[in-house]
Amino acid sequence: MRVIFMGTPEFAVPTLRALVDAGHEVVLVVAQPDKPAGRGQQLTAPPVAQVAVELGLPLAQPRAVRSGSFPARVVGLQADVAVVIAYGRLLTPEVLHAPRFGCVNVHASLLPRWRGAAPIQAAILAGDAVTGVCTQRMEEGLDTGPVFREVTTPVGAHETAGALHDRLSLLSAQVAVDTLAVLGSVEPVPQDDTRATHAPKIAKDDGVIRWTDDAVQADRRVRAMTPWPGGQVAFDGGVLKLKEVRVASAEAAGAAPGTILSTSPLVVACGQGALELVTVQAPGRKPVSGTDFANGARLSPGGLL
């Protein structure tokens, strides 16, 4: 098939490689423009753009996709399908309907659950036991189109968003190739809108943990926000980053939220239950075990964190 590929971050890279390996003719790769990155803020191409150059594929990084020359270019390619995965831009009806089979989106959830920008984080926050990836025929609505294929996978009890991201990235490649193999011979299944849930974009303060939270929910939040923006609590006028935590078995009955129950391991009482701080990072310091942090900060049981 003649394929237009639209994606930007590392998550989309395995799918681009898989489509090429499957023998599809990628007539254009579309990624977002280069952006400043790193300490030097040097202009850096996004991962999909870098791979397109590596593979010798035609590349476009338009600043405007709803106006200018881009829509006409897509129409002129006379592609069979556009595969869209984590591109990060809304497309016009003209672009959505330009390819012969329209646009197929690869989404990191089991639609209609977790429509929106952050389905991986939302699944962990909600305590979902199972998630996955699916493909849908794109419509003007956000992730509302009928579903072609899906692959499910369990969410690990201690899995972070970063780890789940990497696994779903590989599954996305599989489901995208499978979908193109049946495109035109299989009709997608409409979503049940009454079962839809939404996963809004993550903000920096979404990683803030409050000791009044339930320990189970605090654990989920830290895992959902790892690696970005990371779990964090206020400490000594700054922020203590929670790199790894566990729901503790220690009894917290009667202890006020934020009370240190133990320093080896470092366990803190929550609104319900307690949280073990396995690995933490103080401002300006390297990550250390909770016990080493407690010793360095001279914390003691009964005190408040």
Long-range contacts (C-beta under 8 A, 24 or more apart in sequence): 1-25, 1-80, 1-81, 1-180, 1-183, 2-27, 2-77, 2-78, 2-79, 2-80, 2-81, 3-27, 3-79, 3-80, 3-81, 3-82, 3-83, 3-180, 4-28, 4-30, 4-74, 4-77, 4-79, 4-81, 4-82, 4-83, 4-99, 5-29, 5-30, 5-48, 5-57, 5-82, 5-83, 6-30, 6-31, 6-82, 6-83, 6-84, 6-85, 6-87, 6-103, 7-31, 7-48, 7-83, 7-84, 7-85, 7-86, 7-87, 8-32, 8-46, 8-47, 8-48, 8-49, 8-86, 8-87, 8-88, 9-46, 9-47, 9-48, 9-86, 9-88, 10-47, 10-169, 11-85, 11-86, 11-108, 11-165, 11-168, 11-169, 11-172, 12-47, 12-48, 12-85, 12-86, 12-87, 12-169, 12-172, 13-47, 13-48, 13-51, 13-169, 14-169, 14-170, 14-172, 14-173, 15-83, 15-85, 15-106, 15-169, 15-172, 15-173, 15-176, 16-48, 16-51, 16-52, 16-55, 17-51, 17-55, 17-173, 18-173, 18-174, 18-176, 18-177, 19-83, 19-176, 19-177, 19-180, 20-55, 20-57, 22-177, 22-180, 24-180, 26-55, 26-57, 26-58, 27-58, 27-77, 27-79, 28-57, 28-58, 28-59, 28-60, 28-73, 28-74, 28-77, 28-79, 29-57, 29-58, 29-59, 29-60, 30-59, 30-60, 30-61, 30-62, 30-65, 30-87, 31-59, 31-60, 31-61, 31-87, 32-61, 32-87, 32-88, 32-89, 33-61, 33-62, 33-63, 34-61, 65-89, 65-90, 65-91, 65-92, 65-95, 66-90, 66-91, 66-92, 70-95, 71-95, 71-98, 74-98, 74-99, 80-183, 81-180, 81-183, 83-176, 83-180, 84-138, 85-172, 85-176, 91-138, 93-140, 96-138, 96-139, 96-140, 101-183, 101-184, 102-137, 102-138, 103-137, 103-138, 104-135, 104-136, 104-137, 104-138, 104-148, 104-176, 104-179, 104-180, 104-183, 105-135, 105-136, 105-137, 105-138, 105-143, 105-145, 106-133, 106-134, 106-135, 106-172, 106-175, 106-176, 107-133, 107-134, 107-135, 107-136, 107-143, 108-133, 108-165, 108-168, 108-172, 109-133, 109-134, 109-199, 110-134, 110-150, 110-152, 111-136, 111-143, 111-147, 111-150, 111-191, 112-143, 112-144, 112-191, 112-192, 112-193, 112-195, 112-196, 112-197, 113-195, 113-196, 113-197, 114-197, 114-198, 114-199, 115-142, 115-143, 115-144, 115-196, 115-197, 115-198, 115-199, 116-142, 116-143, 116-198, 116-199, 116-200, 116-201, 117-199, 117-200, 117-201, 117-202, 118-199, 118-200, 118-201, 118-202, 119-199, 120-161, 120-164, 120-165, 120-168, 120-224, 121-161, 121-199, 121-202, 121-206, 121-224, 121-225, 122-197, 122-199, 122-224, 123-155, 123-164, 124-155, 124-159, 124-160, 124-161, 124-164, 124-220, 124-223, 124-224, 125-220, 125-221, 125-224, 126-220, 127-216, 127-220, 128-155, 129-154, 129-155, 130-154, 130-155, 131-155, 131-164, 131-168, 132-168, 132-171, 133-168, 133-171, 133-172, 133-175, 134-175, 135-175, 135-176, 135-179, 136-188, 136-191, 137-188, 144-191, 144-193, 144-196, 145-188, 145-191, 146-187, 146-188, 146-189, 146-190, 146-191, 147-188, 147-189, 147-191, 148-179, 148-182, 148-183, 148-186, 148-188, 149-175, 149-178, 149-179, 149-182, 150-175, 151-175, 158-223, 158-246, 159-223, 160-223, 160-224, 160-226, 160-227, 161-223, 161-224, 161-225, 161-226, 161-227, 162-226, 162-227, 202-228, 202-229, 203-229, 204-229, 205-229, 207-231, 207-232, 208-232, 208-233, 209-233, 209-242, 210-257, 211-257, 211-258, 211-268, 211-269, 211-270, 211-271, 211-305, 212-257, 212-270, 212-271, 213-270, 213-271, 214-270, 214-271, 214-272, 214-273, 215-247, 215-248, 215-252, 215-270, 215-271, 215-272, 215-273, 215-274, 215-275, 216-247, 216-272, 216-273, 218-245, 218-270, 218-275, 219-245, 219-246, 219-247, 219-275, 233-305, 235-282, 235-283, 235-305, 236-282, 236-283, 236-297, 238-282, 238-283, 239-283, 240-280, 240-281, 240-282, 240-283, 240-293, 240-305, 241-280, 241-281, 241-282, 241-287, 242-277, 242-279, 242-280, 243-278, 243-279, 243-280, 243-281, 243-287, 244-278, 244-279, 245-275, 245-276, 245-277, 245-278, 246-275, 246-276, 246-278, 247-273, 247-274, 247-275, 247-276, 248-273, 248-274, 248-275, 248-276, 250-274, 250-276, 256-304, 258-304, 258-305, 259-302, 259-303, 259-304, 259-305, 260-294, 260-299, 260-300, 260-301, 260-302, 260-303, 260-304, 260-305, 261-301, 262-301, 263-291, 263-294, 263-295, 263-299, 263-300, 263-301, 264-291, 264-294, 265-290, 265-291, 266-290, 266-291, 266-293, 266-294, 266-299, 268-305
